[in-house]
Amino acid sequence: MDLYEAIMNRRSIRKYKDKEIDEDIINKIIEAGIWAPSAGNLQSWEVIAVKDHQTKDKLAVACYIREFIAEAPVVLVICAHKSKYERTYGERGHELYCIQDAACAAQNMLLMIHNLGLGACWNGSFDEDSVSDLLGIPEGVQPVAIITVGYPDEKPLPPPRLEIEEFIHNEKY
Ligand SMILES: Cc1cc2nc3c(=O)[nH]c(=O)nc-3n(C[C@H](O)[C@H](O)[C@H](O)COP(=O)(O)O)c2cc1C
């Protein structure tokens, strides 16, 4: 798939077919995350792949009862390994870079998911403590994004974007 086409046509998908995703496809998605840039190449993120129905049901509750989270065949919980940055880059490292690393990896994964004919939705709205307790995420590791993945069973229209003028400042703010 052409990169421009992938960027323009990727949509958040919240309805999935009842079809499993092969392990090699999941690995390809994670591989796309691995090749994202990261500060100092520290690669400070990790991912928990959840397929178990009971765990997904509980994740849906931790996401304030979003049912599509329980219905997705695979849920990828992207975590920032904050403590990896403790000795490097100081506060900026563990408060900012490690979240940016995780976000870069997540976006690469979203594009690869789309490229492979699957659909995904980034979920940022969840109770961090509940997710950490449920998945045994240790101190120093923060869940930052919950990405549901599946074969799309909807084709949403693109939500509008602001005009380019709203983003660009020439020379000064
Ligand atoms: C940081 C972040 C958090 C998000 N959190 C949620 C969420 O909690 N629930 C949800 O349904 N979508 C969530 N989304 C998806 C956005 O709603 C979606 O990307 C946006 O409406 C644009 O639509 P598009 O992805 O189809 O272009 C999130 C996206 C990002 C980047």
The ligand as an SDF file (V2000), in Angstrom:
LIG
                    3D

 31 33  0  0  0  0  0  0  0  0999 V2000
   -4.2410    9.6310   22.3320 C   0  0  0  0  0  0  0  0  0  0  0  0
   -5.5310    9.0880   21.7300 C   0  0  0  0  0  0  0  0  0  0  0  0
   -6.5410    8.6640   22.5680 C   0  0  0  0  0  0  0  0  0  0  0  0
   -7.7320    8.1450   22.0310 C   0  0  0  0  0  0  0  0  0  0  0  0
   -8.6710    7.6420   22.8830 N   0  0  0  0  0  0  0  0  0  0  0  0
   -9.7920    7.0880   22.3790 C   0  0  0  0  0  0  0  0  0  0  0  0
  -10.7280    6.4760   23.2560 C   0  0  0  0  0  0  0  0  0  0  0  0
  -10.5390    6.4290   24.4680 O   0  0  0  0  0  0  0  0  0  0  0  0
  -11.8500    5.9130   22.7220 N   0  0  0  0  0  0  0  0  0  0  0  0
  -12.0740    5.9210   21.3570 C   0  0  0  0  0  0  0  0  0  0  0  0
  -13.0930    5.3930   20.9340 O   0  0  0  0  0  0  0  0  0  0  0  0
  -11.1860    6.4890   20.5010 N   0  0  0  0  0  0  0  0  0  0  0  0
  -10.0590    7.0680   20.9620 C   0  0  0  0  0  0  0  0  0  0  0  0
   -9.1180    7.5970   20.1140 N   0  0  0  0  0  0  0  0  0  0  0  0
   -9.3670    7.6010   18.6490 C   0  0  0  0  0  0  0  0  0  0  0  0
   -9.8020    9.0030   18.1840 C   0  0  0  0  0  0  0  0  0  0  0  0
  -11.1130    9.2520   18.6000 O   0  0  0  0  0  0  0  0  0  0  0  0
   -9.6730    9.0850   16.6390 C   0  0  0  0  0  0  0  0  0  0  0  0
   -8.3360    8.8580   16.2580 O   0  0  0  0  0  0  0  0  0  0  0  0
  -10.1260   10.4560   16.1040 C   0  0  0  0  0  0  0  0  0  0  0  0
  -11.4970   10.6650   16.3330 O   0  0  0  0  0  0  0  0  0  0  0  0
   -9.8670   10.5910   14.5970 C   0  0  0  0  0  0  0  0  0  0  0  0
  -10.4720    9.5360   13.8890 O   0  0  0  0  0  0  0  0  0  0  0  0
   -9.6220    8.5950   12.9170 P   0  0  0  0  0  0  0  0  0  0  0  0
   -8.6460    7.8310   13.7780 O   0  0  0  0  0  0  0  0  0  0  0  0
  -10.6240    7.6740   12.2690 O   0  0  0  0  0  0  0  0  0  0  0  0
   -8.9320    9.4420   11.9090 O   0  0  0  0  0  0  0  0  0  0  0  0
   -7.9230    8.0910   20.6120 C   0  0  0  0  0  0  0  0  0  0  0  0
   -6.8820    8.5280   19.7730 C   0  0  0  0  0  0  0  0  0  0  0  0
   -5.6950    8.9920   20.3220 C   0  0  0  0  0  0  0  0  0  0  0  0
   -4.5530    9.3840   19.3960 C   0  0  0  0  0  0  0  0  0  0  0  0
  1  2  1  0
  2  3  1  0
  2 30  2  0
  3  4  2  0
  4  5  1  0
  4 28  1  0
  5  6  2  0
  6  7  1  0
  6 13  1  0
  7  8  2  0
  7  9  1  0
  9 10  1  0
 10 11  2  0
 10 12  1  0
 12 13  2  0
 13 14  1  0
 14 15  1  0
 14 28  1  0
 15 16  1  0
 16 17  1  0
 16 18  1  0
 18 19  1  0
 18 20  1  0
 20 21  1  0
 20 22  1  0
 22 23  1  0
 23 24  1  0
 24 25  2  0
 24 26  1  0
 24 27  1  0
 28 29  2  0
 29 30  1  0
 30 31  1  0
M  END
$$$$
